[in-house]
Amino acid sequence: MLGSGLLPASAPPARASLLGPLLQLLRPQLETRLAAACAQWASGGDVALARQLQRPCAALAPPASRCLIEESERSGRSLALIGELAAGRLGADGEQVVKRCASRLLGLPPDSLRDVPLQSLAERFRGRAGRPSQANPEPIQPLPQAGSRP
């Protein structure tokens, strides 16, 4: 039975299911980091606004962390994400998980944002923050399609 080839084919899902509980243990840390990053990013450095955003960002952190954990398991990047979280950074694997989660939350196919740099997405959203009352706002440029190059 072991040499039949069935065991290796089923090993990755078993490994993913074993890492799920570890990611769940890291969830409080992840939620704290997500809430802080949300307030910092959305406030654009305005301390008073960051304070006002603490509660809404804290409310967004649990569903965001659940999505990140689920997408890390679906994409097979759980182990890499655990390493990145332990190191306190977001690496290439974490970036792909974030983009898969953003795609999911926007109702897009999972890999829709794969080829769009995360920094580019952040700049597009950040560039629009705090300017809704402009008399002549810049038109929003479309994002490049997944798999296409500018």
Backbone as ProteinMPNN parsed JSONL, in Angstrom:
{"seq_chain_A": "MLGSGLLPASAPPARASLLGPLLQLLRPQLETRLAAACAQWASGGDVALARQLQRPCAALAPPASRCLIEESERSGRSLALIGELAAGRLGADGEQVVKRCASRLLGLPPDSLRDVPLQSLAERFRGRAGRPSQANPEPIQPLPQAGSRP", "coords_chain_A": {"N_chain_A": [[0.819, -1.201, 0.0], [1.927, 1.268, 0.806], [3.854, 1.668, -1.176], [2.307, 2.086, -3.393], [1.841, 4.539, -4.488], [-0.289, 6.021, -3.67], [-0.078, 7.129, -1.122], [1.943, 9.275, -1.231], [0.506, 11.059, -2.876], [-1.539, 11.858, -1.231], [-0.273, 13.15, 0.829], [0.351, 16.061, 0.816], [-2.272, 17.386, 1.341], [-2.723, 16.369, 3.929], [-0.578, 17.448, 5.341], [-1.206, 20.168, 5.112], [-3.569, 20.243, 6.596], [-2.56, 19.697, 9.086], [-1.096, 21.971, 9.62], [-2.981, 23.926, 9.809], [-4.166, 24.131, 12.481], [-1.943, 25.238, 13.807], [-1.672, 27.699, 12.513], [-4.092, 28.778, 13.353], [-3.509, 29.127, 16.053], [-1.729, 31.221, 15.838], [-3.354, 33.22, 15.069], [-4.4, 35.348, 16.83], [-2.12, 37.044, 17.034], [-1.767, 37.659, 14.349], [-4.165, 39.028, 13.835], [-3.837, 41.267, 15.476], [-1.641, 42.489, 14.228], [-2.775, 42.938, 11.693], [-4.859, 44.735, 12.308], [-3.405, 46.948, 13.272], [-1.859, 47.555, 10.999], [-3.88, 48.182, 9.19], [-5.04, 50.523, 10.359], [-2.82, 52.221, 10.269], [-2.228, 52.294, 7.507], [-4.685, 53.184, 6.358], [-5.01, 55.649, 7.575], [-3.048, 57.231, 6.598], [-0.931, 58.282, 8.001], [-1.946, 60.213, 9.687], [-2.357, 60.873, 12.945], [-4.6, 61.341, 14.637], [-6.7, 60.436, 13.023], [-5.91, 57.784, 12.761], [-6.36, 56.874, 15.359], [-9.163, 57.016, 15.414], [-9.722, 55.066, 13.595], [-9.053, 52.708, 14.8], [-10.999, 51.014, 16.071], [-12.821, 50.272, 13.879], [-10.902, 49.002, 12.23], [-10.015, 46.964, 13.892], [-12.327, 45.461, 13.939], [-12.387, 44.53, 11.335], [-10.215, 42.858, 11.246], [-10.547, 40.087, 12.303], [-12.24, 38.666, 10.271], [-10.54, 39.07, 8.094], [-8.177, 37.773, 8.891], [-9.101, 35.147, 9.06], [-9.668, 34.683, 6.37], [-7.082, 34.935, 5.273], [-5.781, 32.756, 6.465], [-7.318, 30.605, 5.49], [-6.868, 30.9, 2.718], [-4.123, 30.544, 2.635], [-3.928, 27.866, 3.241], [-5.403, 26.735, 1.127], [-3.797, 27.404, -1.036], [-1.486, 26.089, -0.518], [0.533, 27.313, 0.939], [0.922, 27.458, 3.637], [3.019, 26.657, 5.455], [5.126, 28.352, 4.665], [3.921, 30.833, 5.196], [3.662, 30.696, 7.966], [6.363, 30.753, 8.698], [7.029, 33.325, 7.774], [5.336, 34.908, 9.363], [6.378, 34.306, 11.877], [8.862, 35.482, 11.617], [8.098, 38.063, 11.517], [7.515, 39.447, 9.166], [6.375, 40.13, 5.791], [6.632, 38.075, 3.203], [7.31, 36.743, -0.105], [5.544, 34.528, -0.328], [3.565, 35.149, 1.572], [2.652, 37.503, 0.442], [1.424, 36.537, -1.891], [-0.653, 35.107, -0.726], [-2.087, 37.177, 0.499], [-2.907, 38.558, -1.801], [-4.524, 36.585, -2.989], [-6.532, 36.461, -1.086], [-7.517, 39.09, -1.178], [-8.519, 39.067, -3.783], [-10.533, 37.178, -3.463], [-12.207, 38.477, -1.589], [-13.06, 40.535, -3.16], [-14.599, 39.251, -4.955], [-13.424, 38.044, -7.14], [-11.719, 35.655, -9.327], [-9.419, 33.388, -7.68], [-6.618, 33.747, -8.43], [-6.512, 36.202, -9.699], [-5.161, 38.605, -9.072], [-2.553, 37.868, -9.035], [-0.288, 38.603, -10.649], [-0.072, 41.284, -10.19], [1.768, 43.669, -8.555], [1.82, 43.851, -5.013], [2.487, 46.229, -3.778], [1.786, 48.04, -5.761], [-0.995, 47.776, -5.785], [-1.57, 48.76, -3.215], [-0.649, 51.404, -3.459], [-2.416, 52.37, -5.384], [-4.875, 52.345, -3.986], [-4.216, 53.92, -1.753], [-3.574, 56.333, -2.953], [-6.039, 57.359, -3.539], [-7.21, 57.896, -1.135], [-8.641, 60.18, 1.14], [-9.298, 62.124, -0.73], [-11.904, 62.514, -1.775], [-13.451, 64.765, -2.302], [-12.359, 66.294, -4.296], [-12.349, 68.699, -6.897], [-11.717, 68.127, -9.577], [-11.133, 65.13, -9.866], [-8.527, 62.663, -10.377], [-8.785, 60.333, -13.038], [-9.542, 56.923, -12.396], [-7.258, 54.511, -13.127], [-7.373, 51.464, -14.938], [-6.497, 48.256, -13.545], [-3.784, 46.162, -14.6], [-4.576, 43.224, -16.467], [-4.585, 39.914, -15.107], [-1.718, 38.071, -15.789], [-1.009, 39.633, -17.949], [1.315, 41.991, -19.242], [2.407, 45.34, -18.576]], "CA_chain_A": [[0.0, 0.0, 0.0], [2.773, 2.446, 0.859], [4.548, 1.841, -2.441], [1.349, 2.157, -4.497], [1.744, 5.892, -5.018], [-1.425, 6.719, -3.084], [0.326, 7.887, 0.052], [2.515, 10.573, -1.574], [-0.502, 11.948, -3.439], [-2.39, 12.401, -0.177], [0.535, 13.786, 1.863], [0.208, 17.513, 0.945], [-3.45, 17.811, 2.085], [-2.575, 16.04, 5.346], [0.336, 18.44, 5.902], [-1.948, 21.415, 5.213], [-4.517, 20.162, 7.695], [-1.795, 19.749, 10.334], [-0.625, 23.337, 9.833], [-4.141, 24.766, 10.104], [-4.256, 24.464, 13.903], [-0.844, 26.141, 14.173], [-2.061, 29.028, 12.039], [-5.153, 29.261, 14.237], [-2.851, 29.609, 17.27], [-1.083, 32.492, 15.503], [-4.378, 34.174, 14.644], [-4.457, 36.596, 17.612], [-1.001, 37.894, 16.616], [-2.065, 38.112, 12.998], [-5.23, 40.027, 13.921], [-3.255, 42.486, 16.05], [-0.841, 43.107, 13.162], [-3.676, 43.412, 10.652], [-5.562, 45.926, 12.798], [-2.444, 48.049, 13.307], [-1.516, 47.909, 9.617], [-5.076, 48.808, 8.625], [-5.14, 51.893, 10.87], [-1.678, 52.981, 9.758], [-2.371, 52.465, 6.068], [-5.876, 53.966, 6.032], [-4.911, 57.002, 8.11], [-2.036, 57.988, 5.863], [-0.016, 58.926, 8.94], [-2.68, 61.148, 10.543], [-2.473, 60.198, 14.242], [-5.984, 61.431, 15.12], [-7.502, 59.533, 12.198], [-5.511, 56.415, 13.122], [-7.091, 56.531, 16.594], [-10.57, 56.792, 15.06], [-9.809, 53.857, 12.783], [-8.684, 51.517, 15.569], [-12.145, 50.114, 16.274], [-13.223, 49.63, 12.617], [-9.851, 48.104, 11.754], [-10.043, 45.778, 14.758], [-13.488, 44.668, 13.519], [-12.054, 43.896, 10.051], [-9.093, 41.927, 11.408], [-10.909, 38.66, 12.379], [-12.566, 38.034, 8.989], [-9.358, 39.111, 7.225], [-7.244, 36.723, 9.309], [-9.692, 33.863, 8.643], [-9.469, 34.575, 4.92], [-5.661, 34.697, 5.022], [-5.472, 31.379, 6.866], [-7.965, 29.698, 4.529], [-6.192, 30.994, 1.421], [-2.779, 29.956, 2.745], [-4.111, 26.418, 3.172], [-5.845, 26.383, -0.225], [-2.711, 27.596, -2.003], [-0.332, 25.299, -0.116], [1.576, 28.218, 1.412], [0.802, 27.573, 5.091], [4.317, 26.588, 6.126], [5.85, 29.585, 4.355], [3.276, 31.932, 5.905], [4.034, 30.568, 9.374], [7.729, 31.259, 8.804], [7.016, 34.775, 7.602], [4.73, 35.497, 10.558], [7.334, 34.156, 12.975], [9.935, 36.45, 11.381], [7.53, 39.404, 11.591], [7.586, 40.104, 7.86], [5.535, 39.592, 4.733], [7.481, 37.701, 2.08], [6.651, 36.431, -1.384], [4.397, 33.63, -0.122], [2.537, 35.918, 2.257], [2.099, 38.45, -0.522], [0.497, 35.799, -2.747], [-1.836, 34.788, 0.085], [-2.837, 38.435, 0.631], [-3.557, 38.845, -3.086], [-5.609, 35.609, -3.159], [-7.61, 36.866, -0.183], [-8.108, 40.311, -1.737], [-9.323, 38.633, -4.93], [-11.724, 36.502, -2.927], [-13.092, 39.47, -0.971], [-13.592, 41.365, -4.252], [-15.425, 38.411, -5.807], [-12.657, 37.685, -8.341], [-11.061, 34.346, -9.241], [-8.321, 33.445, -6.702], [-5.321, 34.214, -8.926], [-6.704, 37.408, -10.512], [-4.19, 39.656, -8.746], [-1.249, 37.212, -8.881], [0.798, 39.307, -11.327], [-0.079, 42.697, -9.833], [2.55, 43.848, -7.32], [1.035, 44.289, -3.86], [2.79, 47.651, -3.586], [1.001, 48.767, -6.748], [-2.378, 47.804, -5.283], [-1.611, 49.666, -2.065], [-0.506, 52.777, -3.945], [-3.655, 52.763, -6.061], [-5.881, 52.66, -2.975], [-3.709, 55.013, -0.925], [-3.638, 57.552, -3.752], [-7.43, 57.839, -3.572], [-7.663, 58.197, 0.231], [-8.676, 61.558, 1.581], [-9.503, 63.068, -1.813], [-13.176, 62.319, -2.466], [-14.122, 66.01, -2.623], [-11.626, 67.035, -5.305], [-13.196, 69.204, -7.975], [-11.371, 67.365, -10.782], [-10.337, 63.974, -9.443], [-7.852, 61.88, -11.416], [-9.534, 59.113, -13.367], [-8.948, 55.691, -11.885], [-6.734, 53.701, -14.219], [-7.641, 50.032, -14.699], [-5.371, 47.405, -13.232], [-3.475, 45.228, -15.684], [-5.194, 41.905, -16.331], [-3.684, 38.868, -14.654], [-0.982, 37.42, -16.855], [-0.568, 40.584, -18.973], [2.404, 42.894, -18.855], [2.125, 46.709, -19.041]], "C_chain_A": [[0.858, 1.258, 0.0], [3.462, 2.709, -0.462], [3.611, 2.017, -3.619], [1.238, 3.548, -5.106], [0.581, 6.67, -4.432], [-1.019, 7.581, -1.906], [0.972, 9.22, -0.311], [1.486, 11.547, -2.132], [-1.374, 12.561, -2.355], [-1.599, 13.139, 0.895], [0.364, 15.299, 1.935], [-1.067, 17.952, 1.651], [-3.342, 17.494, 3.57], [-1.671, 17.051, 6.017], [-0.393, 19.766, 6.093], [-2.908, 21.368, 6.394], [-3.8, 20.171, 9.046], [-1.313, 21.162, 10.642], [-1.767, 24.291, 10.171], [-4.263, 25.12, 11.58], [-3.129, 25.395, 14.371], [-1.147, 27.566, 13.713], [-3.167, 29.62, 12.915], [-4.571, 29.778, 15.564], [-2.191, 30.971, 17.047], [-2.09, 33.591, 15.153], [-4.473, 35.431, 15.497], [-3.325, 37.571, 17.245], [-1.275, 38.486, 15.236], [-3.127, 39.213, 13.033], [-4.716, 41.341, 14.493], [-2.454, 43.234, 14.988], [-1.723, 43.672, 12.059], [-4.384, 44.693, 11.073], [-4.631, 47.138, 12.816], [-2.084, 48.514, 11.897], [-2.677, 48.624, 8.933], [-5.164, 50.274, 9.062], [-4.015, 52.77, 10.318], [-1.858, 53.299, 8.274], [-3.528, 53.404, 5.73], [-5.793, 55.403, 6.527], [-3.912, 57.861, 7.355], [-1.089, 58.748, 6.775], [-0.675, 59.945, 9.86], [-2.996, 60.444, 11.862], [-3.912, 60.202, 14.758], [-6.886, 60.481, 14.33], [-7.173, 58.08, 12.523], [-6.233, 55.973, 14.395], [-8.555, 56.234, 16.3], [-10.75, 55.487, 14.295], [-9.499, 52.584, 13.565], [-9.836, 50.535, 15.711], [-12.616, 49.481, 14.961], [-12.171, 48.652, 12.093], [-9.794, 46.827, 12.599], [-11.22, 44.875, 14.383], [-13.221, 43.946, 12.192], [-11.01, 42.801, 10.2], [-9.521, 40.454, 11.514], [-11.327, 38.04, 11.048], [-11.375, 38.034, 8.022], [-8.38, 38.003, 7.595], [-7.779, 35.344, 8.932], [-9.468, 33.639, 7.148], [-8.009, 34.263, 4.614], [-5.271, 33.261, 5.361], [-6.064, 30.388, 5.871], [-7.24, 29.72, 3.184], [-4.773, 30.443, 1.483], [-2.873, 28.434, 2.658], [-4.507, 25.983, 1.761], [-4.699, 26.456, -1.234], [-1.462, 26.802, -1.65], [0.812, 26.128, 0.435], [1.572, 28.369, 2.94], [2.151, 27.603, 5.792], [5.12, 27.859, 5.892], [5.252, 30.773, 5.113], [3.617, 31.889, 7.388], [5.443, 31.109, 9.593], [7.794, 32.769, 8.694], [6.418, 35.464, 8.822], [5.686, 35.433, 11.744], [8.473, 35.169, 12.846], [9.419, 37.889, 11.427], [7.596, 40.164, 10.279], [6.583, 39.453, 6.908], [6.439, 39.342, 3.539], [6.661, 37.388, 0.851], [5.432, 35.532, -1.203], [3.254, 34.369, 0.566], [1.864, 36.91, 1.326], [1.099, 37.748, -1.438], [-0.781, 35.443, -1.998], [-2.705, 36.034, 0.241], [-3.579, 38.742, -0.669], [-4.688, 37.862, -3.37], [-6.806, 36.006, -2.292], [-8.297, 38.131, -0.701], [-8.985, 39.965, -2.936], [-10.64, 38.026, -4.462], [-12.716, 37.513, -2.352], [-13.719, 40.395, -2.016], [-14.458, 40.561, -5.217], [-14.754, 38.015, -7.113], [-12.123, 36.267, -8.225], [-9.798, 34.456, -8.376], [-7.001, 34.023, -7.203], [-5.414, 35.476, -9.773], [-5.634, 38.467, -10.288], [-2.767, 39.122, -8.64], [-0.108, 38.03, -9.461], [0.832, 40.807, -11.038], [0.708, 42.855, -8.539], [1.667, 44.403, -6.197], [1.254, 45.776, -3.606], [1.965, 48.508, -4.545], [-0.465, 48.867, -6.312], [-2.518, 48.798, -4.141], [-1.525, 51.12, -2.514], [-1.769, 53.259, -4.638], [-4.735, 53.154, -5.05], [-5.46, 53.856, -2.137], [-3.811, 56.337, -1.661], [-5.021, 58.149, -3.804], [-7.907, 58.289, -2.191], [-7.625, 59.69, 0.489], [-8.93, 62.567, 0.469], [-10.865, 62.933, -2.483], [-13.829, 63.627, -2.895], [-13.356, 66.844, -3.644], [-12.576, 67.489, -6.403], [-12.964, 68.42, -9.26], [-10.526, 66.168, -10.391], [-9.698, 63.278, -10.633], [-8.735, 60.688, -11.771], [-8.794, 57.905, -12.817], [-8.535, 54.849, -13.078], [-7.027, 52.228, -13.928], [-6.354, 49.299, -14.354], [-5.068, 46.528, -14.419], [-4.15, 43.89, -15.415], [-4.165, 40.906, -15.879], [-3.036, 38.2, -15.857], [-0.516, 38.375, -17.941], [0.531, 41.467, -18.402], [2.09, 44.289, -19.366], [2.97, 47.093, -20.227]], "O_chain_A": [[0.56, 2.212, -0.719], [3.641, 3.867, -0.838], [4.078, 2.091, -4.756], [0.598, 3.713, -6.145], [0.471, 7.872, -4.672], [-1.572, 8.665, -1.716], [0.579, 10.238, 0.259], [1.586, 12.749, -1.885], [-1.895, 13.662, -2.53], [-2.206, 13.71, 1.801], [0.238, 15.815, 3.045], [-0.985, 18.83, 2.509], [-3.821, 18.27, 4.396], [-1.946, 17.478, 7.138], [-0.222, 20.422, 7.121], [-3.044, 22.354, 7.118], [-4.373, 20.608, 10.044], [-1.139, 21.512, 11.81], [-1.539, 25.348, 10.758], [-4.446, 26.291, 11.912], [-3.346, 26.243, 15.237], [-0.902, 28.524, 14.446], [-3.175, 30.821, 13.184], [-5.077, 30.747, 16.13], [-2.106, 31.78, 17.971], [-1.716, 34.749, 14.963], [-4.617, 36.516, 14.934], [-3.548, 38.778, 17.156], [-1.041, 39.671, 14.998], [-3.0, 40.219, 12.335], [-5.116, 42.414, 14.04], [-2.567, 44.453, 14.857], [-1.458, 44.758, 11.544], [-4.497, 45.63, 10.283], [-5.03, 48.233, 12.418], [-2.012, 49.713, 11.631], [-2.464, 49.571, 8.177], [-5.343, 51.162, 8.228], [-4.239, 53.922, 9.947], [-1.662, 54.435, 7.844], [-3.374, 54.312, 4.914], [-6.436, 56.288, 5.963], [-3.932, 59.086, 7.467], [-0.506, 59.752, 6.366], [-0.007, 60.491, 10.739], [-3.811, 59.522, 11.894], [-4.394, 59.186, 15.26], [-7.736, 59.803, 14.907], [-8.069, 57.236, 12.556], [-6.667, 54.825, 14.496], [-9.127, 55.304, 16.869], [-11.818, 54.876, 14.347], [-9.667, 51.485, 13.036], [-9.655, 49.338, 15.49], [-12.799, 48.265, 14.914], [-12.515, 47.592, 11.571], [-9.553, 45.74, 12.073], [-11.12, 43.653, 14.496], [-13.768, 42.87, 11.953], [-10.932, 41.904, 9.36], [-8.899, 39.618, 10.859], [-10.82, 36.972, 10.705], [-11.221, 37.109, 7.224], [-7.813, 37.359, 6.713], [-7.013, 34.468, 8.53], [-9.122, 32.538, 6.721], [-7.729, 33.408, 3.775], [-4.516, 32.628, 4.623], [-5.393, 29.443, 5.455], [-7.023, 28.67, 2.58], [-4.269, 29.927, 0.486], [-2.004, 27.787, 2.074], [-4.005, 24.979, 1.256], [-4.641, 25.662, -2.173], [-0.481, 26.83, -2.393], [1.96, 25.685, 0.4], [2.159, 29.313, 3.47], [2.401, 28.472, 6.628], [5.73, 28.387, 6.821], [5.988, 31.623, 5.615], [3.839, 32.933, 8.002], [5.692, 31.836, 10.555], [8.529, 33.42, 9.436], [6.93, 36.49, 9.268], [5.793, 36.384, 12.518], [8.989, 35.656, 13.852], [10.21, 38.832, 11.383], [7.72, 41.388, 10.273], [6.028, 38.389, 7.18], [6.953, 40.282, 2.933], [5.478, 37.72, 0.769], [4.403, 35.743, -1.846], [2.096, 34.222, 0.174], [0.656, 37.133, 1.408], [0.039, 38.301, -1.733], [-1.869, 35.474, -2.573], [-3.928, 35.953, 0.127], [-4.743, 39.141, -0.642], [-5.71, 38.252, -3.934], [-7.954, 35.897, -2.721], [-9.524, 38.229, -0.667], [-10.077, 40.513, -3.084], [-11.71, 38.323, -4.995], [-13.919, 37.419, -2.596], [-14.781, 40.97, -1.783], [-14.99, 41.109, -6.182], [-15.433, 37.685, -8.086], [-12.078, 35.723, -7.121], [-9.171, 35.515, -8.344], [-6.326, 34.73, -6.454], [-4.473, 35.789, -10.502], [-5.244, 39.157, -11.23], [-1.868, 39.84, -8.203], [0.944, 38.145, -8.831], [1.672, 41.523, -11.583], [0.359, 42.245, -7.528], [0.868, 45.314, -6.416], [0.319, 46.497, -3.259], [1.5, 49.585, -4.173], [-1.093, 49.916, -6.456], [-3.466, 49.583, -4.102], [-2.252, 51.972, -2.002], [-2.153, 54.42, -4.5], [-5.425, 54.158, -5.225], [-6.285, 54.721, -1.843], [-4.106, 57.363, -1.047], [-5.167, 59.338, -4.087], [-8.911, 58.994, -2.089], [-6.681, 60.376, 0.097], [-8.789, 63.767, 0.7], [-10.974, 63.219, -3.675], [-14.69, 63.61, -3.775], [-13.688, 68.014, -3.835], [-13.491, 66.762, -6.79], [-13.92, 68.084, -9.96], [-9.308, 66.194, -10.571], [-10.231, 63.29, -11.743], [-9.364, 60.099, -10.891], [-7.564, 57.879, -12.782], [-9.356, 54.515, -13.933], [-6.936, 51.798, -12.778], [-5.269, 49.665, -14.806], [-5.972, 46.174, -15.176], [-4.279, 43.475, -14.264], [-2.99, 41.026, -16.224], [-3.709, 37.816, -16.814], [0.293, 37.987, -18.784], [0.63, 41.644, -17.187], [1.562, 44.432, -20.469], [2.852, 48.209, -20.734]]}, "name": "protein", "num_of_chains": 1, "seq": "MLGSGLLPASAPPARASLLGPLLQLLRPQLETRLAAACAQWASGGDVALARQLQRPCAALAPPASRCLIEESERSGRSLALIGELAAGRLGADGEQVVKRCASRLLGLPPDSLRDVPLQSLAERFRGRAGRPSQANPEPIQPLPQAGSRP"}
